Amino acid sequence: MSDDLKNIIRNVKDFPKKGIIFRDITTLLKDPVTLKKTSTLLFDFAKNKNITKVVGIEARGFMFGTALAEKLDVGFVPCRKPGKLPAETEKITYALEYGNDALEIHKDAIQKGDKVLLHDDLLATGGTAQAACKLIEKLGGQVVQVSFIVELSFLKGRTKLKKYDVRALVDYDSE
């Protein structure tokens, strides 16, 4: 399936800036067979983990995160950029290559002891996923798995997540 997905995922050169190859999953989303297969494969990674919540990272992590929550019969929690959630939030700030960024989750979204699946579309350098894991743990949750559709393993983001069960459907080991 990995090669099948690679053939469907569109590679957009020089987006969002020159020198970057953007791995565009919208081509995967528009194909109903591949959409269903991707959802099933991600579910297969997580189905025996006793997960109680799925956290999806804004915004592409919402697409399969909600489907995974539905299939696992658990709740979904959005992890968003600051100022996007209406109730009281917990926030984490983390370093980027050039500057800082932040993520927030509603304080009441994760309960102590929740077993959490964190999902996003792509693992690059790992900073965003690592920050989301720390935020989940700060709220009392236990990250039992982190899943992605695409991993850019040449960027070594998995090293920031080495204490977690990290799964990805497609790996690009070079640009």
C-alpha positions in Angstrom: 0.0 0.0 0.0 2.9 2.4 0.7 3.9 2.5 -3.0 0.2 2.8 -4.0 -0.2 5.8 -1.7 3.1 7.4 -3.0 1.7 7.2 -6.5 -1.5 9.0 -5.4 0.1 11.7 -3.2 0.9 14.7 -5.3 4.4 16.3 -5.0 4.2 20.1 -5.3 7.6 21.6 -5.9 8.6 25.0 -4.4 5.6 25.1 -2.0 5.2 26.8 0.4 8.6 28.2 -0.5 11.4 27.6 -3.0 13.3 24.4 -2.4 10.5 22.6 -0.6 8.6 19.6 -2.0 5.1 19.6 -0.5 3.5 16.2 -0.1 -0.2 17.0 -0.9 -2.7 14.4 0.5 -5.7 16.1 -1.2 -5.2 13.8 -4.1 -5.6 10.8 -1.7 -8.6 12.4 0.0 -10.6 12.9 -3.3 -10.3 9.2 -4.3 -12.9 7.2 -2.3 -11.1 3.9 -2.5 -7.8 5.3 -1.3 -9.5 7.4 1.3 -11.2 4.3 2.8 -8.1 2.2 2.6 -6.0 4.9 4.3 -8.5 5.2 7.1 -8.6 1.4 7.5 -4.8 1.1 7.6 -4.5 3.8 10.2 -7.3 2.1 12.3 -5.4 -1.2 12.0 -2.4 0.5 13.7 -4.5 1.6 16.6 -7.3 -0.8 17.1 -5.8 -2.9 19.9 -4.2 -0.1 21.9 -7.2 0.6 24.3 -7.3 4.2 23.1 -9.8 6.5 24.9 -9.2 9.7 22.9 -7.8 10.8 19.5 -6.1 14.1 19.3 -5.7 15.6 15.8 -3.2 18.4 15.0 -4.6 21.4 13.1 -5.7 21.2 10.4 -4.9 18.2 8.2 -4.7 16.0 11.4 -8.4 16.6 11.8 -9.3 14.8 8.5 -8.3 11.3 9.6 -8.3 12.0 13.3 -12.0 12.3 13.4 -12.5 9.2 11.3 -10.1 7.3 13.6 -12.1 8.5 16.7 -15.3 7.3 15.1 -13.9 3.9 14.1 -12.3 3.5 17.6 -15.6 4.6 19.2 -13.8 7.3 21.3 -13.8 11.1 21.4 -11.9 13.5 19.2 -9.9 16.4 20.5 -8.6 19.2 18.3 -5.1 20.5 18.9 -5.0 24.0 17.5 -3.0 27.2 17.0 -3.6 29.8 19.8 -6.8 31.7 19.9 -8.9 29.2 17.9 -10.5 27.3 20.8 -13.4 29.0 22.6 -13.1 27.6 26.2 -10.2 27.6 28.7 -7.1 26.0 27.1 -3.7 24.7 28.0 -0.9 26.0 25.8 2.6 24.9 24.9 5.2 27.0 23.0 7.9 25.3 21.1 10.9 26.2 19.0 10.9 26.2 15.2 14.0 26.6 13.0 13.3 30.3 12.8 11.3 31.4 15.8 8.5 29.9 18.0 5.1 28.4 17.5 2.4 27.3 20.0 -0.4 24.8 20.3 -3.5 24.7 22.5 -6.0 22.1 23.7 -9.1 22.6 25.8 -8.2 22.0 29.5 -11.1 19.7 29.9 -10.5 17.6 26.7 -8.0 15.2 28.2 -8.6 13.4 31.5 -5.9 12.0 33.7 -5.3 8.4 32.5 -6.7 8.9 29.0 -4.9 6.7 26.5 -4.3 9.0 23.5 -3.7 8.5 19.8 -2.1 11.6 18.3 -2.6 11.9 14.6 -1.3 14.3 11.9 -0.9 14.0 8.2 2.9 14.4 8.0 6.0 13.9 10.2 8.9 16.1 9.2 11.2 17.4 11.9 8.9 16.2 14.7 8.7 19.5 16.6 5.0 20.0 16.3 4.1 16.3 17.2 6.6 16.4 20.1 4.9 19.6 21.5 1.5 18.1 21.1 2.6 15.0 23.0 4.0 17.1 25.8 0.7 19.0 25.9 -1.3 15.8 26.2 0.9 14.6 29.0 0.7 17.9 30.8 -3.1 17.4 30.9 -2.7 13.9 32.3 -3.0 11.8 29.2 -0.8 9.0 28.1 0.3 9.0 24.4 0.1 5.4 23.3 0.6 6.0 19.6 1.4 8.7 17.2 0.3 8.2 13.6 1.0 9.9 10.3 0.1 9.3 6.7 3.5 10.5 5.4 6.9 10.5 7.1 9.9 12.4 5.7 12.4 10.2 7.4 15.4 12.0 6.0 14.5 14.9 8.4 14.8 12.5 11.4 11.6 13.7 13.1 11.1 10.3 14.6 14.1 10.9 16.9 12.1 13.5 18.8 9.3 10.9 19.3 11.4 7.9 20.2 9.6 7.2 23.4 6.3 6.7 21.5 4.9 4.1 19.2 5.2 6.0 15.9 3.5 4.7 12.8 3.4 6.1 9.2 1.9 4.7 6.0 4.3 6.2 3.5 8.0 7.1 4.0 10.0 9.4 1.8 13.7 8.8 2.8 15.0 11.6 0.6 13.7 14.9 -0.9 
